[in-house]
Amino acid sequence: LVSVRSGASVSMPGMMDTILNLGLTPAMLPALAAFGGEQFAQKTYRRFVDGFRKVTGSEPPADPRMQLQMAIEAVCFSWTNDRAIAYRKQNGIAENLGTAVTVQAMVFGNLDAQSGTGVVFSQNTTNGDPGMTGEYLPEAQGEDVVGGGVTPPPIGELQKQLPDGYAQLEKWVRALEKEYSDVVDVEFTVERGQLYILQCRVAKRSPLAAARIAVRDVWAKKLTKAQAVELLAPEERLILTRQEFSKSAVEGAHVVCYGLSASPGAAIGYLALSSREAIALKAKGMRPILVVEDTTPDDLSGMQASVAIVTANGGTTCHAAVVARSLGIPSIVGVSADNPIQFRNLQGETDLVSVAGTSGTVYLGALQVTNPPHGKEISH
C-alpha cells in the first residue's frame, strides 16, 4: 500500500490533495487483517475509499495500478483547484511552477497503541522560542493531526510513551534543520514503536517568530543584519508594530473562551460562524472573526477575509494554525479541549469580541490596546 502526495517546489500546506492507503481492494482485506487485525483492516479500508472518492470524485477501481494512475492525475490537477490558486495569489507564488507527485510506501500510525503520527517544528513557529515543539496523536494517521478535527496532545506525549522514539526524532529534526539551514516542519509516523520520517519542509511561522529567529541567527553569525531584515517582508515588519491588549484591560474583562495560542497578536471584530459569513461581513466593511469547529483548505477565502481565527478543535500544527501564521493574523485553536466555545448568546454582527492570540483567550467587547513587549530580540 502507498500514499500519494503532492510535491510542489514551494510548500502550500493543505492546499493540494493526498490519498493514503492506496492499493487496497476487498480481496486484500484478509491479508491486511492478518497484519493488524480485523478492526484495523476495516477502518483503514473505509478511510481509503472515503479519501479516494473525495479526491478523484469516483469509486476506487479493483485494479490497484488503475487506482494509482487516477490518484496521480488527481493530485496533479489539484494544483489548479480554487484554494491552491487563492493561496498562490496571497503568497506571491508563480502559477507556472506546477507540482510533482510523491508515492511512498505506507506505514500505519493507526495500527496499535505503540503507533501514532505527529508534526514537529525545530523551533516554536508561533513565538520564536528555541526548542522543538509539536504534537503527537497515538493510534492515528497524518490527516488526523493536520486536519484539525481533533486536538492532539503536545509532543511530550511521544516522549512519555516512547522515549527512544522521541530521542531519535529529536536527532533527525536537528539534522534536518542543519541540512535546510532553516526552521523545519517535519511530519512523522510511528509504527509498532519504529519511527519513520514522512516529509520535511521549511516551516511557516508568524512574523514575530520569524523576526526573533532571524535575530538569533545574526547573534550566532549565521546571517548578517542585512540578510535578517530581508527575510521579513515589509508587511511582516508592519505586523510586528501592531498592538496587544493592555494588562489592565485584560484583568477586568469577561472571558468568552480560551484555547491554544496558534498565532500571536490582537484583533477586535464581529463573529462569523462560517467562511461565507466572514466574506459577507468583510463586504459590509466590518472586521470578521472566523469561529468554526475546524477549518479545511476550502475555508481559505474566509480565512483571508478574517482578522482572526478561532477553532473548537485542532492543535498548533493543524491547518487553521499554519494558515493563520502565514497570513499574520491571530489564531486560537483547540478551544473545546478546555471549555466549549461559548458564543451561543452572542449576536454575530452586534457583539464585538477581542481575540488575544498570544495568550489564547477570547474576551467580550473591545479591549484597550498597548504596545507589546516582544522581548530583547525586537524593539520598535
Disulfide bonds with the S-S distance in Angstrom:
none
